[in-house]
Amino acid sequence: MKFLIISYSQNLETSNSFYIQLLLSYDDTVITYDLEGLLMFDVVVIGAGPTGASAALFTAKAGKKTLVIDNDKSVTKRAWIENHYGVLEISGPDLIENGKKQASKFGAEMVKATVANVSKTDNGFKVETDQSEYEAKHVIIATGMMADLAEKIGLTTKPGTEPRIKTIIDVDAAGKTNIEGIWAAGTIAGVSMHTIITAGDGAKVAINVISEMNGERYVDHDILKA
Ligand SMILES: Cc1cc2nc3c(=O)[nH]c(=O)nc-3n(C[C@H](O)[C@H](O)[C@H](O)COP(=O)(O)OP(=O)(O)OC[C@H]3O[C@@H](n4cnc5c(N)ncnc54)[C@H](O)[C@@H]3O)c2cc1C
C-alpha cells in the first residue's frame, strides 16, 4: 500500500483555508481523498490601532501565529502626537503605519476587513468577517471606541469612565473578559486614551496571553549588540 500527497494549497486572502489532496493506492485500486479546513491562528487581534498593533508585535515576536483584522477606522489617524515617550513628534497615520510594519516584520498577518462575529468552537474561536472566517485559540479585542462587536458577541460591558468614551468591556487586571480566551485591551478596555498608554496596554495583555500559552511568565528583551 502506498499513499501520496498530490497537492497542498493555502489561501489567506479569501478564507485562510487549506486544501490537501491525498492519493491512496494498493494493488490496482487508487483512491483520492480531498481534505479542506481552516488554519488555526494562536492569536487573532481585532483592531490595528496603537493597542492592536502593539499586541500583535509582541505575540508575533514570541513566535505565536498571529492575525490582525482591521477595518481602517482608527481615531488615531486624526492625531498629531508629541506626548508619546521616546518619539519626539509623529502624525497619527505614521504611528499606525509604523506599528503595523513592526508587527508584520515578525510575521503577523494583516487583513483589512470588518469582524462581524466571534463564536466559540471546540478548538477555540471562529472569527467571521464581512469576507471570510478564521480560527483562533485566543482573541484580543482592540477596537478602540467601538463597542458594537463586544456587545454582539456577549462580552460584559459597562459605561466608560474616560472622556468621550461611552461603553467599555469589563476586564480583569490581566485583560481577561467574561469569555475565557477572549481578551480586551486599550481604549475599549477603559484605559486612558493616549497612544503610549493604549499601546502599553496592548503589550501588557499580549504578554499575559503569551505567558498563558507558554505556561510561564514571558519576557521579551533584546540586548544592544556590542
Ligand atoms: C483628534 C485626536 C487627537 C489625538 N491626539 C492624541 C495625542 O496627541 N496624544 C495621544 O497620546 N493620543 C491622542 N489621541 C488618542 C489616540 O488616538 C488614542 O488614544 C488611541 O491611541 C486609541 O488607540 P486604540 O488602538 O485603542 O484605538 P484606535 O486607534 O481607534 O484603533 C481601533 C481599531 O479597531 C478597528 N476596528 C474597530 N471595530 C472593528 C471591527 N469590528 N472589525 C475590524 N476592525 C475594527 C478600527 O478600524 C481601528 O483601526 C488623539 C485622538 C484623537 C481623536
The ligand as a Tripos MOL2 file, in Angstrom:
@<TRIPOS>MOLECULE
LIG
   53    58     1     0     0
SMALL
NO_CHARGES

@<TRIPOS>ATOM
      1 C1         -8.2080   64.1670   17.2220 C.3       1 LIG1
      2 C2         -7.4210   63.2540   18.1380 C.ar      1 LIG1
      3 C3         -6.1910   63.6630   18.6240 C.ar      1 LIG1
      4 C4         -5.4540   62.8350   19.4810 C.ar      1 LIG1
      5 N1         -4.2370   63.2620   19.9240 N.ar      1 LIG1
      6 C5         -3.5290   62.4460   20.7490 C.ar      1 LIG1
      7 C6         -2.2500   62.8750   21.2430 C.ar      1 LIG1
      8 O1         -1.7570   63.9560   20.9180 O.2       1 LIG1
      9 N2         -1.5810   62.0100   22.0680 N.ar      1 LIG1
     10 C7         -2.1050   60.8080   22.4500 C.ar      1 LIG1
     11 O2         -1.4460   60.0690   23.2010 O.2       1 LIG1
     12 N3         -3.3130   60.3720   21.9920 N.ar      1 LIG1
     13 C8         -4.0170   61.1850   21.1670 C.ar      1 LIG1
     14 N4         -5.2360   60.7490   20.7080 N.ar      1 LIG1
     15 C9         -5.7870   59.4950   21.1830 C.3       1 LIG1
     16 C10        -5.2720   58.2700   20.4390 C.3       1 LIG1
     17 O3         -5.5620   58.3150   19.1300 O.3       1 LIG1
     18 C11        -5.9960   57.1290   21.0710 C.3       1 LIG1
     19 O4         -5.7620   57.1950   22.3730 O.3       1 LIG1
     20 C12        -5.5380   55.7470   20.9630 C.3       1 LIG1
     21 O5         -4.3420   55.5950   20.7880 O.3       1 LIG1
     22 C13        -6.5460   54.7890   20.5580 C.3       1 LIG1
     23 O6         -5.9280   53.5530   20.3080 O.3       1 LIG1
     24 P1         -6.7840   52.2240   20.1380 P.3       1 LIG1
     25 O7         -5.8740   51.2630   19.4740 O.co2     1 LIG1
     26 O8         -7.3850   51.8280   21.4420 O.co2     1 LIG1
     27 O9         -7.9900   52.6360   19.1940 O.3       1 LIG1
     28 P2         -7.9730   53.0270   17.6470 P.3       1 LIG1
     29 O10        -6.6960   53.7070   17.2820 O.co2     1 LIG1
     30 O11        -9.2510   53.7310   17.3650 O.co2     1 LIG1
     31 O12        -7.9700   51.6000   16.8910 O.3       1 LIG1
     32 C14        -9.0890   50.7410   16.8980 C.3       1 LIG1
     33 C15        -9.0870   49.9960   15.5630 C.3       1 LIG1
     34 O13       -10.0740   48.9640   15.6100 O.3       1 LIG1
     35 C16       -10.6800   48.8810   14.3350 C.3       1 LIG1
     36 N5        -11.9690   48.2020   14.4910 N.ar      1 LIG1
     37 C17       -12.9950   48.5410   15.3370 C.ar      1 LIG1
     38 N6        -14.0190   47.6440   15.2180 N.ar      1 LIG1
     39 C18       -13.6150   46.7250   14.2820 C.ar      1 LIG1
     40 C19       -14.2250   45.5500   13.6980 C.ar      1 LIG1
     41 N7        -15.4490   45.1110   14.0890 N.pl3     1 LIG1
     42 N8        -13.5420   44.8630   12.7440 N.ar      1 LIG1
     43 C20       -12.2950   45.2570   12.3520 C.ar      1 LIG1
     44 N9        -11.6490   46.3650   12.8660 N.ar      1 LIG1
     45 C21       -12.3040   47.0680   13.8170 C.ar      1 LIG1
     46 C22       -10.7920   50.3350   13.8680 C.3       1 LIG1
     47 O14       -10.8920   50.4270   12.4540 O.3       1 LIG1
     48 C23        -9.4510   50.9160   14.3790 C.3       1 LIG1
     49 O15        -8.4500   50.8380   13.3780 O.3       1 LIG1
     50 C24        -5.9840   61.5620   19.8610 C.ar      1 LIG1
     51 C25        -7.2180   61.1290   19.3760 C.ar      1 LIG1
     52 C26        -7.9440   61.9820   18.5350 C.ar      1 LIG1
     53 C27        -9.2870   61.5190   18.0390 C.3       1 LIG1
@<TRIPOS>BOND
     1     1     2 1
     2     2     3 ar
     3     2    52 ar
     4     3     4 ar
     5     4     5 ar
     6     4    50 ar
     7     5     6 ar
     8     6     7 ar
     9     6    13 1
    10     7     8 2
    11     7     9 ar
    12     9    10 ar
    13    10    11 2
    14    10    12 ar
    15    12    13 ar
    16    13    14 ar
    17    14    15 1
    18    14    50 ar
    19    15    16 1
    20    16    17 1
    21    16    18 1
    22    18    19 1
    23    18    20 1
    24    20    21 1
    25    20    22 1
    26    22    23 1
    27    23    24 1
    28    24    25 2
    29    24    26 1
    30    24    27 1
    31    27    28 1
    32    28    29 2
    33    28    30 1
    34    28    31 1
    35    31    32 1
    36    32    33 1
    37    33    34 1
    38    33    48 1
    39    34    35 1
    40    35    36 1
    41    35    46 1
    42    36    37 ar
    43    36    45 ar
    44    37    38 ar
    45    38    39 ar
    46    39    40 ar
    47    39    45 ar
    48    40    41 1
    49    40    42 ar
    50    42    43 ar
    51    43    44 ar
    52    44    45 ar
    53    46    47 1
    54    46    48 1
    55    48    49 1
    56    50    51 ar
    57    51    52 ar
    58    52    53 1
@<TRIPOS>SUBSTRUCTURE
     1 LIG1         1 GROUP 0 **** ****
